[in-house]
Amino acid sequence: MSKAAALRFFLLLLLFCISGGTLVMANGKKTWCVAKPSTDEASLLANINYACSHVDCRILQKGCSCFSPDNLINHASIAMNLYYQAKGRNLWNCDFKCSGLIVITNPSYGNCVYE
């Protein structure tokens, strides 16, 4: 990691701490919530069920823009992000029992647009 990248990371972390744990857009960058790749299938399914019981997850239905690829990690990431965005992009809205990961790179792909 370059010194400039390390400094940006440090400043983002400092901004996070100063904001009281609320993730904010830094330098105009938005944040998204995705599932950690190491998350087990039972937790991914639980995350989908929890998130989709609180937000509209229709974009995950067969034939919709975010159905493919049809796998748990993909569907969980989309559902978790829908929940995270709807609830205010706070750190705790992406926790999902430590299976969520906040990213600053837009995870959208093809016709599937992450909010």
N, CA, C and O atoms as CSV, one atom per row, in Angstrom:
chain,resi,resn,atom,element,x,y,z
A,1,MET,N,N,0.855,-1.167,0.000
A,1,MET,CA,C,0.000,0.000,0.000
A,1,MET,C,C,0.905,1.234,0.000
A,1,MET,O,O,1.847,1.317,0.788
A,2,SER,N,N,0.620,2.173,-0.870
A,2,SER,CA,C,1.426,3.390,-0.937
A,2,SER,C,C,1.176,4.259,0.291
A,2,SER,O,O,0.190,4.082,1.007
A,3,LYS,N,N,2.076,5.187,0.514
A,3,LYS,CA,C,1.914,6.102,1.652
A,3,LYS,C,C,0.644,6.932,1.486
A,3,LYS,O,O,-0.062,7.183,2.463
A,4,ALA,N,N,0.349,7.360,0.260
A,4,ALA,CA,C,-0.857,8.163,0.011
A,4,ALA,C,C,-2.112,7.344,0.298
A,4,ALA,O,O,-3.061,7.854,0.895
A,5,ALA,N,N,-2.125,6.075,-0.122
A,5,ALA,CA,C,-3.289,5.215,0.127
A,5,ALA,C,C,-3.442,4.946,1.615
A,5,ALA,O,O,-4.558,4.935,2.136
A,6,ALA,N,N,-2.320,4.728,2.303
A,6,ALA,CA,C,-2.365,4.496,3.749
A,6,ALA,C,C,-2.887,5.729,4.473
A,6,ALA,O,O,-3.661,5.614,5.423
A,7,LEU,N,N,-2.467,6.899,4.028
A,7,LEU,CA,C,-2.935,8.138,4.642
A,7,LEU,C,C,-4.437,8.317,4.411
A,7,LEU,O,O,-5.162,8.704,5.328
A,8,ARG,N,N,-4.907,8.040,3.196
A,8,ARG,CA,C,-6.352,8.140,2.910
A,8,ARG,C,C,-7.136,7.186,3.796
A,8,ARG,O,O,-8.179,7.548,4.339
A,9,PHE,N,N,-6.622,5.951,3.943
A,9,PHE,CA,C,-7.289,4.969,4.795
A,9,PHE,C,C,-7.340,5.459,6.235
A,9,PHE,O,O,-8.381,5.372,6.886
A,10,PHE,N,N,-6.216,5.974,6.735
A,10,PHE,CA,C,-6.165,6.495,8.096
A,10,PHE,C,C,-7.157,7.637,8.288
A,10,PHE,O,O,-7.858,7.693,9.299
A,11,LEU,N,N,-7.215,8.541,7.325
A,11,LEU,CA,C,-8.139,9.673,7.432
A,11,LEU,C,C,-9.593,9.204,7.397
A,11,LEU,O,O,-10.433,9.747,8.114
A,12,LEU,N,N,-9.897,8.202,6.573
A,12,LEU,CA,C,-11.247,7.645,6.531
A,12,LEU,C,C,-11.588,6.990,7.860
A,12,LEU,O,O,-12.701,7.150,8.363
A,13,LEU,N,N,-10.648,6.259,8.429
A,13,LEU,CA,C,-10.865,5.624,9.728
A,13,LEU,C,C,-11.063,6.677,10.808
A,13,LEU,O,O,-11.930,6.523,11.668
A,14,LEU,N,N,-10.270,7.744,10.777
A,14,LEU,CA,C,-10.408,8.837,11.733
A,14,LEU,C,C,-11.769,9.500,11.585
A,14,LEU,O,O,-12.425,9.789,12.586
A,15,LEU,N,N,-12.205,9.744,10.359
A,15,LEU,CA,C,-13.516,10.327,10.113
A,15,LEU,C,C,-14.614,9.436,10.668
A,15,LEU,O,O,-15.590,9.924,11.237
A,16,PHE,N,N,-14.453,8.115,10.501
A,16,PHE,CA,C,-15.417,7.165,11.037
A,16,PHE,C,C,-15.491,7.282,12.558
A,16,PHE,O,O,-16.580,7.324,13.131
A,17,CYS,N,N,-14.342,7.334,13.198
A,17,CYS,CA,C,-14.312,7.414,14.666
A,17,CYS,C,C,-14.908,8.729,15.158
A,17,CYS,O,O,-15.657,8.740,16.135
A,18,ILE,N,N,-14.590,9.814,14.506
A,18,ILE,CA,C,-15.101,11.128,14.910
A,18,ILE,C,C,-16.614,11.201,14.728
A,18,ILE,O,O,-17.305,11.866,15.500
A,19,SER,N,N,-17.127,10.517,13.709
A,19,SER,CA,C,-18.560,10.596,13.427
A,19,SER,C,C,-19.391,9.740,14.371
A,19,SER,O,O,-20.606,9.636,14.199
A,20,GLY,N,N,-18.763,9.129,15.356
A,20,GLY,CA,C,-19.501,8.336,16.334
A,20,GLY,C,C,-19.909,6.973,15.820
A,20,GLY,O,O,-20.865,6.383,16.326
A,21,GLY,N,N,-19.209,6.464,14.832
A,21,GLY,CA,C,-19.509,5.135,14.322
A,21,GLY,C,C,-20.481,5.143,13.165
A,21,GLY,O,O,-20.879,4.079,12.691
A,22,THR,N,N,-20.874,6.317,12.696
A,22,THR,CA,C,-21.757,6.397,11.548
A,22,THR,C,C,-20.910,6.550,10.308
A,22,THR,O,O,-20.087,7.461,10.218
A,23,LEU,N,N,-21.105,5.666,9.355
A,23,LEU,CA,C,-20.339,5.773,8.132
A,23,LEU,C,C,-20.920,6.888,7.286
A,23,LEU,O,O,-22.127,6.948,7.051
A,24,VAL,N,N,-20.058,7.751,6.841
A,24,VAL,CA,C,-20.479,8.876,6.021
A,24,VAL,C,C,-19.726,8.809,4.711
A,24,VAL,O,O,-18.723,8.108,4.585
A,25,MET,N,N,-20.222,9.544,3.745
A,25,MET,CA,C,-19.524,9.600,2.485
A,25,MET,C,C,-18.270,10.442,2.678
A,25,MET,O,O,-18.356,11.590,3.113
A,26,ALA,N,N,-17.128,9.893,2.365
A,26,ALA,CA,C,-15.865,10.603,2.478
A,26,ALA,C,C,-15.399,10.975,1.076
A,26,ALA,O,O,-15.352,10.126,0.185
A,27,ASN,N,N,-15.064,12.211,0.889
A,27,ASN,CA,C,-14.642,12.703,-0.423
A,27,ASN,C,C,-15.673,12.367,-1.497
A,27,ASN,O,O,-15.316,12.065,-2.635
A,28,GLY,N,N,-16.947,12.419,-1.132
A,28,GLY,CA,C,-18.016,12.139,-2.082
A,28,GLY,C,C,-18.196,10.666,-2.392
A,28,GLY,O,O,-18.947,10.322,-3.305
A,29,LYS,N,N,-17.527,9.786,-1.659
A,29,LYS,CA,C,-17.639,8.354,-1.925
A,29,LYS,C,C,-18.759,7.740,-1.107
A,29,LYS,O,O,-18.915,8.025,0.081
A,30,LYS,N,N,-19.516,6.910,-1.750
A,30,LYS,CA,C,-20.604,6.199,-1.101
A,30,LYS,C,C,-20.079,4.874,-0.555
A,30,LYS,O,O,-19.046,4.378,-1.004
A,31,THR,N,N,-20.784,4.312,0.399
A,31,THR,CA,C,-20.415,3.011,0.947
A,31,THR,C,C,-21.533,2.006,0.679
A,31,THR,O,O,-22.704,2.367,0.563
A,32,TRP,N,N,-21.140,0.741,0.585
A,32,TRP,CA,C,-22.076,-0.358,0.374
A,32,TRP,C,C,-21.766,-1.457,1.375
A,32,TRP,O,O,-20.662,-1.530,1.915
A,33,CYS,N,N,-22.746,-2.305,1.614
A,33,CYS,CA,C,-22.583,-3.444,2.509
A,33,CYS,C,C,-22.670,-4.723,1.680
A,33,CYS,O,O,-23.605,-4.900,0.899
A,34,VAL,N,N,-21.708,-5.599,1.850
A,34,VAL,CA,C,-21.725,-6.895,1.169
A,34,VAL,C,C,-21.413,-7.992,2.186
A,34,VAL,O,O,-20.921,-7.718,3.281
A,35,ALA,N,N,-21.701,-9.213,1.814
A,35,ALA,CA,C,-21.406,-10.356,2.682
A,35,ALA,C,C,-19.925,-10.691,2.614
A,35,ALA,O,O,-19.318,-10.658,1.543
A,36,LYS,N,N,-19.350,-11.012,3.763
A,36,LYS,CA,C,-17.955,-11.464,3.786
A,36,LYS,C,C,-17.872,-12.787,3.032
A,36,LYS,O,O,-18.712,-13.665,3.235
A,37,PRO,N,N,-16.881,-12.941,2.174
A,37,PRO,CA,C,-16.742,-14.188,1.409
A,37,PRO,C,C,-16.624,-15.442,2.273
A,37,PRO,O,O,-16.972,-16.532,1.819
A,38,SER,N,N,-16.145,-15.310,3.499
A,38,SER,CA,C,-15.954,-16.469,4.376
A,38,SER,C,C,-17.222,-16.877,5.133
A,38,SER,O,O,-17.191,-17.828,5.914
A,39,THR,N,N,-18.328,-16.176,4.914
A,39,THR,CA,C,-19.563,-16.446,5.650
A,39,THR,C,C,-20.169,-17.790,5.240
A,39,THR,O,O,-20.248,-18.110,4.054
A,40,ASP,N,N,-20.593,-18.570,6.232
A,40,ASP,CA,C,-21.187,-19.880,5.940
A,40,ASP,C,C,-22.593,-19.719,5.360
A,40,ASP,O,O,-23.226,-18.675,5.510
A,41,GLU,N,N,-23.061,-20.765,4.701
A,41,GLU,CA,C,-24.340,-20.721,3.989
A,41,GLU,C,C,-25.525,-20.455,4.911
A,41,GLU,O,O,-26.439,-19.719,4.540
A,42,ALA,N,N,-25.524,-21.040,6.100
A,42,ALA,CA,C,-26.633,-20.825,7.038
A,42,ALA,C,C,-26.732,-19.353,7.422
A,42,ALA,O,O,-27.834,-18.811,7.511
A,43,SER,N,N,-25.600,-18.704,7.648
A,43,SER,CA,C,-25.608,-17.278,7.993
A,43,SER,C,C,-26.047,-16.426,6.811
A,43,SER,O,O,-26.780,-15.453,6.985
A,44,LEU,N,N,-25.604,-16.787,5.611
A,44,LEU,CA,C,-26.028,-16.039,4.425
A,44,LEU,C,C,-27.536,-16.101,4.257
A,44,LEU,O,O,-28.180,-15.088,3.981
A,45,LEU,N,N,-28.102,-17.299,4.425
A,45,LEU,CA,C,-29.551,-17.468,4.316
A,45,LEU,C,C,-30.273,-16.686,5.406
A,45,LEU,O,O,-31.303,-16.064,5.147
A,46,ALA,N,N,-29.743,-16.713,6.611
A,46,ALA,CA,C,-30.338,-15.942,7.713
A,46,ALA,C,C,-30.291,-14.442,7.405
A,46,ALA,O,O,-31.242,-13.717,7.698
A,47,ASN,N,N,-29.190,-13.980,6.820
A,47,ASN,CA,C,-29.065,-12.566,6.467
A,47,ASN,C,C,-30.087,-12.166,5.411
A,47,ASN,O,O,-30.696,-11.100,5.500
A,48,ILE,N,N,-30.272,-13.023,4.413
A,48,ILE,CA,C,-31.276,-12.753,3.373
A,48,ILE,C,C,-32.656,-12.662,4.011
A,48,ILE,O,O,-33.402,-11.715,3.762
A,49,ASN,N,N,-32.988,-13.647,4.834
A,49,ASN,CA,C,-34.310,-13.672,5.461
A,49,ASN,C,C,-34.537,-12.451,6.347
A,49,ASN,O,O,-35.615,-11.857,6.326
A,50,TYR,N,N,-33.531,-12.081,7.121
A,50,TYR,CA,C,-33.669,-10.923,8.006
A,50,TYR,C,C,-33.819,-9.632,7.193
A,50,TYR,O,O,-34.759,-8.863,7.396
A,51,ALA,N,N,-32.885,-9.410,6.278
A,51,ALA,CA,C,-32.911,-8.170,5.503
A,51,ALA,C,C,-34.206,-8.047,4.700
A,51,ALA,O,O,-34.829,-6.986,4.668
A,52,CYS,N,N,-34.600,-9.137,4.056
A,52,CYS,CA,C,-35.791,-9.080,3.194
A,52,CYS,C,C,-37.096,-9.026,3.977
A,52,CYS,O,O,-38.150,-8.759,3.400
A,53,SER,N,N,-37.041,-9.277,5.291
A,53,SER,CA,C,-38.241,-9.095,6.108
A,53,SER,C,C,-38.408,-7.629,6.498
A,53,SER,O,O,-39.439,-7.243,7.050
A,54,HIS,N,N,-37.385,-6.805,6.209
A,54,HIS,CA,C,-37.426,-5.385,6.547
A,54,HIS,C,C,-37.394,-4.455,5.339
A,54,HIS,O,O,-37.781,-3.291,5.447
A,55,VAL,N,N,-36.939,-4.950,4.195
A,55,VAL,CA,C,-36.859,-4.127,2.982
A,55,VAL,C,C,-37.377,-4.925,1.791
A,55,VAL,O,O,-37.522,-6.145,1.863
A,56,ASP,N,N,-37.651,-4.232,0.711
A,56,ASP,CA,C,-38.162,-4.849,-0.509
A,56,ASP,C,C,-37.015,-5.488,-1.285
A,56,ASP,O,O,-36.133,-4.789,-1.785
A,57,CYS,N,N,-37.028,-6.797,-1.384
A,57,CYS,CA,C,-35.969,-7.546,-2.073
A,57,CYS,C,C,-36.438,-8.121,-3.416
A,57,CYS,O,O,-35.895,-9.122,-3.883
A,58,ARG,N,N,-37.414,-7.512,-4.017
A,58,ARG,CA,C,-37.937,-8.051,-5.282
A,58,ARG,C,C,-36.890,-8.143,-6.377
A,58,ARG,O,O,-37.034,-8.962,-7.285
A,59,ILE,N,N,-35.836,-7.328,-6.322
A,59,ILE,CA,C,-34.817,-7.381,-7.371
A,59,ILE,C,C,-34.057,-8.708,-7.373
A,59,ILE,O,O,-33.286,-8.984,-8.292
A,60,LEU,N,N,-34.277,-9.529,-6.343
A,60,LEU,CA,C,-33.635,-10.841,-6.271
A,60,LEU,C,C,-34.481,-11.956,-6.885
A,60,LEU,O,O,-34.017,-13.090,-7.007
A,61,GLN,N,N,-35.707,-11.643,-7.269
A,61,GLN,CA,C,-36.593,-12.671,-7.817
A,61,GLN,C,C,-36.139,-13.082,-9.214
A,61,GLN,O,O,-35.545,-12.293,-9.949
A,62,LYS,N,N,-36.429,-14.320,-9.562
A,62,LYS,CA,C,-36.067,-14.858,-10.879
A,62,LYS,C,C,-36.603,-13.929,-11.966
A,62,LYS,O,O,-37.767,-13.528,-11.947
A,63,GLY,N,N,-35.737,-13.603,-12.899
A,63,GLY,CA,C,-36.109,-12.720,-13.998
A,63,GLY,C,C,-35.823,-11.248,-13.724
A,63,GLY,O,O,-35.911,-10.423,-14.633
A,64,CYS,N,N,-35.484,-10.912,-12.492
A,64,CYS,CA,C,-35.185,-9.516,-12.150
A,64,CYS,C,C,-33.681,-9.248,-12.295
A,64,CYS,O,O,-32.883,-10.170,-12.460
A,65,SER,N,N,-33.327,-7.985,-12.231
A,65,SER,CA,C,-31.964,-7.554,-12.563
A,65,SER,C,C,-30.859,-8.131,-11.697
A,65,SER,O,O,-29.723,-8.226,-12.159
A,66,CYS,N,N,-31.138,-8.517,-10.473
A,66,CYS,CA,C,-30.076,-9.004,-9.581
A,66,CYS,C,C,-30.214,-10.479,-9.225
A,66,CYS,O,O,-29.584,-10.944,-8.275
A,67,PHE,N,N,-31.027,-11.218,-9.970
A,67,PHE,CA,C,-31.198,-12.644,-9.691
A,67,PHE,C,C,-29.923,-13.435,-10.011
A,67,PHE,O,O,-29.524,-14.315,-9.248
A,68,SER,N,N,-29.296,-13.119,-11.133
A,68,SER,CA,C,-28.089,-13.845,-11.549
A,68,SER,C,C,-26.853,-13.095,-11.098
A,68,SER,O,O,-26.830,-11.866,-11.162
A,69,PRO,N,N,-25.842,-13.783,-10.652
A,69,PRO,CA,C,-25.802,-15.228,-10.473
A,69,PRO,C,C,-26.641,-15.660,-9.273
A,69,PRO,O,O,-26.678,-14.992,-8.240
A,70,ASP,N,N,-27.301,-16.777,-9.442
A,70,ASP,CA,C,-28.211,-17.306,-8.426
A,70,ASP,C,C,-27.423,-18.111,-7.397
A,70,ASP,O,O,-27.345,-19.338,-7.470
A,71,ASN,N,N,-26.840,-17.392,-6.437
A,71,ASN,CA,C,-26.129,-18.064,-5.356
A,71,ASN,C,C,-26.301,-17.264,-4.070
A,71,ASN,O,O,-26.661,-16.088,-4.105
A,72,LEU,N,N,-26.045,-17.903,-2.947
A,72,LEU,CA,C,-26.298,-17.278,-1.645
A,72,LEU,C,C,-25.438,-16.051,-1.380
A,72,LEU,O,O,-25.943,-15.060,-0.853
A,73,ILE,N,N,-24.173,-16.086,-1.724
A,73,ILE,CA,C,-23.296,-14.952,-1.437
A,73,ILE,C,C,-23.753,-13.714,-2.205
A,73,ILE,O,O,-23.741,-12.609,-1.664
A,74,ASN,N,N,-24.148,-13.890,-3.438
A,74,ASN,CA,C,-24.627,-12.776,-4.249
A,74,ASN,C,C,-25.948,-12.239,-3.698
A,74,ASN,O,O,-26.091,-11.034,-3.489
A,75,HIS,N,N,-26.897,-13.117,-3.467
A,75,HIS,CA,C,-28.207,-12.680,-2.973
A,75,HIS,C,C,-28.101,-12.066,-1.584
A,75,HIS,O,O,-28.784,-11.088,-1.284
A,76,ALA,N,N,-27.254,-12.632,-0.741
A,76,ALA,CA,C,-27.084,-12.069,0.600
A,76,ALA,C,C,-26.472,-10.670,0.518
A,76,ALA,O,O,-26.904,-9.761,1.227
A,77,SER,N,N,-25.489,-10.500,-0.329
A,77,SER,CA,C,-24.852,-9.186,-0.463
A,77,SER,C,C,-25.859,-8.131,-0.906
A,77,SER,O,O,-25.869,-7.015,-0.387
A,78,ILE,N,N,-26.687,-8.483,-1.851
A,78,ILE,CA,C,-27.683,-7.525,-2.344
A,78,ILE,C,C,-28.706,-7.214,-1.265
A,78,ILE,O,O,-29.030,-6.049,-1.035
A,79,ALA,N,N,-29.217,-8.242,-0.604
A,79,ALA,CA,C,-30.210,-8.031,0.457
A,79,ALA,C,C,-29.614,-7.228,1.609
A,79,ALA,O,O,-30.258,-6.317,2.130
A,80,MET,N,N,-28.398,-7.557,2.004
A,80,MET,CA,C,-27.748,-6.845,3.100
A,80,MET,C,C,-27.529,-5.377,2.731
A,80,MET,O,O,-27.701,-4.492,3.569
A,81,ASN,N,N,-27.156,-5.123,1.495
A,81,ASN,CA,C,-26.954,-3.736,1.071
A,81,ASN,C,C,-28.271,-2.966,1.019
A,81,ASN,O,O,-28.321,-1.798,1.405
A,82,LEU,N,N,-29.330,-3.605,0.547
A,82,LEU,CA,C,-30.636,-2.943,0.549
A,82,LEU,C,C,-31.018,-2.513,1.963
A,82,LEU,O,O,-31.511,-1.405,2.176
A,83,TYR,N,N,-30.784,-3.396,2.915
A,83,TYR,CA,C,-31.076,-3.097,4.323
A,83,TYR,C,C,-30.172,-1.965,4.818
A,83,TYR,O,O,-30.647,-1.009,5.432
A,84,TYR,N,N,-28.888,-2.075,4.552
A,84,TYR,CA,C,-27.900,-1.081,4.980
A,84,TYR,C,C,-28.247,0.311,4.446
A,84,TYR,O,O,-28.213,1.293,5.188
A,85,GLN,N,N,-28.578,0.387,3.170
A,85,GLN,CA,C,-28.919,1.679,2.567
A,85,GLN,C,C,-30.218,2.234,3.161
A,85,GLN,O,O,-30.306,3.423,3.467
A,86,ALA,N,N,-31.220,1.372,3.323
A,86,ALA,CA,C,-32.533,1.820,3.823
A,86,ALA,C,C,-32.469,2.279,5.273
A,86,ALA,O,O,-33.230,3.157,5.681
A,87,LYS,N,N,-31.575,1.698,6.048
A,87,LYS,CA,C,-31.515,2.007,7.481
A,87,LYS,C,C,-30.513,3.102,7.827
A,87,LYS,O,O,-30.305,3.394,9.004
A,88,GLY,N,N,-29.889,3.713,6.820
A,88,GLY,CA,C,-29.070,4.884,7.089
A,88,GLY,C,C,-27.574,4.727,6.967
A,88,GLY,O,O,-26.837,5.635,7.351
A,89,ARG,N,N,-27.090,3.600,6.443
A,89,ARG,CA,C,-25.656,3.355,6.253
A,89,ARG,C,C,-24.844,3.534,7.537
A,89,ARG,O,O,-23.771,4.137,7.525
A,90,ASN,N,N,-25.358,3.014,8.621
A,90,ASN,CA,C,-24.619,3.009,9.886
A,90,ASN,C,C,-23.840,1.708,9.988
A,90,ASN,O,O,-24.229,0.692,9.411
A,91,LEU,N,N,-22.744,1.746,10.724
A,91,LEU,CA,C,-21.911,0.562,10.891
A,91,LEU,C,C,-22.729,-0.640,11.342
A,91,LEU,O,O,-22.555,-1.743,10.824
A,92,TRP,N,N,-23.615,-0.430,12.301
A,92,TRP,CA,C,-24.402,-1.538,12.851
A,92,TRP,C,C,-25.431,-2.077,11.861
A,92,TRP,O,O,-25.942,-3.181,12.051
A,93,ASN,N,N,-25.741,-1.328,10.817
A,93,ASN,CA,C,-26.689,-1.816,9.818
A,93,ASN,C,C,-26.043,-2.775,8.822
A,93,ASN,O,O,-26.722,-3.322,7.952
A,94,CYS,N,N,-24.747,-2.975,8.948
A,94,CYS,CA,C,-24.039,-3.922,8.090
A,94,CYS,C,C,-23.337,-4.985,8.911
A,94,CYS,O,O,-22.492,-5.708,8.381
A,95,ASP,N,N,-23.658,-5.100,10.169
A,95,ASP,CA,C,-22.973,-6.067,11.014
A,95,ASP,C,C,-23.402,-7.502,10.705
A,95,ASP,O,O,-22.557,-8.350,10.419
A,96,PHE,N,N,-24.686,-7.775,10.760
A,96,PHE,CA,C,-25.222,-9.113,10.472
A,96,PHE,C,C,-24.383,-10.188,11.171
A,96,PHE,O,O,-23.876,-11.113,10.536
A,97,LYS,N,N,-24.250,-10.041,12.493
A,97,LYS,CA,C,-23.471,-10.979,13.321
A,97,LYS,C,C,-22.060,-11.167,12.768
A,97,LYS,O,O,-21.564,-12.286,12.641
A,98,CYS,N,N,-21.437,-10.050,12.446
A,98,CYS,CA,C,-20.047,-9.998,11.953
A,98,CYS,C,C,-19.862,-10.635,10.574
A,98,CYS,O,O,-18.747,-11.023,10.226
A,99,SER,N,N,-20.917,-10.749,9.794
A,99,SER,CA,C,-20.772,-11.337,8.458
A,99,SER,C,C,-20.888,-10.296,7.350
A,99,SER,O,O,-20.856,-10.645,6.170
A,100,GLY,N,N,-21.023,-9.016,7.719
A,100,GLY,CA,C,-21.101,-7.949,6.731
A,100,GLY,C,C,-19.777,-7.229,6.591
A,100,GLY,O,O,-18.983,-7.162,7.530
A,101,LEU,N,N,-19.555,-6.696,5.416
A,101,LEU,CA,C,-18.336,-5.972,5.112
A,101,LEU,C,C,-18.726,-4.693,4.385
A,101,LEU,O,O,-19.457,-4.739,3.396
A,102,ILE,N,N,-18.245,-3.555,4.867
A,102,ILE,CA,C,-18.536,-2.280,4.218
A,102,ILE,C,C,-17.437,-2.000,3.209
A,102,ILE,O,O,-16.249,-2.084,3.523
A,103,VAL,N,N,-17.852,-1.664,1.983
A,103,VAL,CA,C,-16.898,-1.415,0.906
A,103,VAL,C,C,-17.122,-0.025,0.324
A,103,VAL,O,O,-18.211,0.539,0.429
A,104,ILE,N,N,-16.073,0.518,-0.293
A,104,ILE,CA,C,-16.184,1.827,-0.940
A,104,ILE,C,C,-16.136,1.697,-2.457
A,104,ILE,O,O,-16.224,2.698,-3.168
A,105,THR,N,N,-15.998,0.475,-2.956
A,105,THR,CA,C,-16.044,0.216,-4.394
A,105,THR,C,C,-17.439,-0.295,-4.736
A,105,THR,O,O,-17.919,-1.262,-4.144
A,106,ASN,N,N,-18.075,0.353,-5.684
A,106,ASN,CA,C,-19.437,0.000,-6.062
A,106,ASN,C,C,-19.482,-1.454,-6.556
A,106,ASN,O,O,-18.813,-1.792,-7.533
A,107,PRO,N,N,-20.264,-2.313,-5.889
A,107,PRO,CA,C,-20.333,-3.726,-6.282
A,107,PRO,C,C,-21.338,-4.016,-7.409
A,107,PRO,O,O,-21.569,-5.178,-7.741
A,108,SER,N,N,-21.928,-2.983,-7.992
A,108,SER,CA,C,-22.889,-3.182,-9.083
A,108,SER,C,C,-22.241,-3.949,-10.231
A,108,SER,O,O,-21.031,-3.865,-10.444
A,109,TYR,N,N,-23.060,-4.699,-10.966
A,109,TYR,CA,C,-22.562,-5.452,-12.112
A,109,TYR,C,C,-23.697,-5.585,-13.115
A,109,TYR,O,O,-24.861,-5.717,-12.738
A,110,GLY,N,N,-23.350,-5.551,-14.389
A,110,GLY,CA,C,-24.362,-5.682,-15.436
A,110,GLY,C,C,-25.535,-4.762,-15.208
A,110,GLY,O,O,-25.367,-3.555,-15.033
A,111,ASN,N,N,-26.739,-5.341,-15.210
A,111,ASN,CA,C,-27.962,-4.566,-14.961
A,111,ASN,C,C,-28.319,-4.491,-13.472
A,111,ASN,O,O,-29.309,-3.859,-13.102
A,112,CYS,N,N,-27.521,-5.128,-12.630
A,112,CYS,CA,C,-27.788,-5.126,-11.190
A,112,CYS,C,C,-27.075,-3.929,-10.558
A,112,CYS,O,O,-25.854,-3.917,-10.404
A,113,VAL,N,N,-27.865,-2.939,-10.204
A,113,VAL,CA,C,-27.316,-1.707,-9.632
A,113,VAL,C,C,-27.553,-1.698,-8.136
A,113,VAL,O,O,-28.695,-1.728,-7.676
A,114,TYR,N,N,-26.474,-1.658,-7.385
A,114,TYR,CA,C,-26.569,-1.522,-5.938
A,114,TYR,C,C,-26.932,-0.075,-5.649
A,114,TYR,O,O,-26.346,0.843,-6.223
A,115,GLU,N,N,-27.897,0.130,-4.762
A,115,GLU,CA,C,-28.303,1.496,-4.417
A,115,GLU,C,C,-27.131,2.261,-3.893
A,115,GLU,O,O,-27.264,3.434,-3.546
